Structure formats: structure tokens, C-alpha cells
């Protein structure tokens, strides 16, 4: 998206540079247009930065939740083979 805006600005600048207009008018227009593009690019960069920050926060929260779930399940498992029932005992009903 940013590259599109930059490309559009460059294209407009080139078109105006070769179009018949007074140099002063063309320079003024290019200056205004350049400032507009700079504001647009800055706004887009801010949006991307915010999205990346939000994604990082969500990923961190998800990793912590998965880590807690993993440890909760692991705590319920037998600690060693000596503590575990033999597989055959699990298959036979008492």
C-alpha cells in the first residue's frame, strides 16, 4: 500500500514536470503533494506499527495461555513409570 502511494506520487510528479505549467506553480504543487504523501506514508507506517505491536501482544498472551495449559496437563500425568498403572491394568475392568 505504501509503495502504491509512493508510486502514485512519483507518477504525478513526473506528469506535472513534463506538463506545460509555470515552474513556480509546478514546484508549489509538487511541494503540497509531497507533504500530502509524507503524511499518508507516516499514517500508514503508524498503522502498521500498531498492528505489529497488537499482533506481538496477542502472540505473547497466546503463548502464555498455551504454556499454562501444557503445565496443567503435565501436572496431572504420572511422574514416572513406577507411578503409572500397567497398560494391561487399564484395559481390564475391576
N, C-alpha and C positions, 0 to 999 in steps of 0.2 A: 504494500500500500504506500509506503514511504517512497519507494523507488518510482512508483507511478506518479506521485505528486511532484517529485524532483524532475522526472522526465517531462511532465506537462509544463512545468515552469521553464525548463530549458528550451523546449519546443516553442513556447510562446515568446521567449526572449529572442530566439533566432528569427522567428517570423516577424517580430517587430523590428529587429535590427535591419532586415532587408526590405521592409515595407517603407514606402515613401512617407516620412513624417519628419518634423523638425527634430534635430538632435536633442534639444532641451526637453521636448515633450516625451520623446522616446526614453531618455535617461530617467525622467521623473516617473514614467510608467513602470519601467524596469525596477526602479527603487521601491516603489509601492508594492509591486508584485513580489519582489524578493522578500520584503518584510512579511507579506501575507504567507508566502511559502515557508518562511522560517517559523512563523507562529504555528502553522499547520504541522510542520515536522516536529516541533517541540511538543505540541499537544499529543501527537501520535506516540512519540517516544515516552511521554509520561504515562499514557495508557498502557503501553507495552510493559513498562517498568512495574506499574501497579498490578498488571495481570501476572507477571512473573513472580512478584512478591506474594500475591494471593495463592498462586499455584504451589509455591515453596511452602507456605504455611499449611496448606491443605495436605500436602505430601508428608510434612513432618507430623501433623496430627494423625494421619492415617498410619504412619509407621509406628507411632507410639501406641495407638489402639491395637494394631496387629501384634506388637511386642507384648502388650499386657495380655491379650488373648492367648498368645503362644505360651507365656509363662503360667497362666491359669490352667491351661490344659496339661502342660508338662508337670505341674504340681500334683495333678490328680493321677498321674501314671505311677506305677510301681518304680521304686528307686533302683532295684537290682533284680536279677533273675531269681535270687533266693526268695524274694518277697512275692514274686508272681506265682500264680497258680499254674500248674502244668496245663498245656493246651488240652490234653485229654480230659482233665477235670472240668474244664469249661464246657465241654461237649456233652458230658454225662449229667443228667438231671438227678438231683438227690431225692 
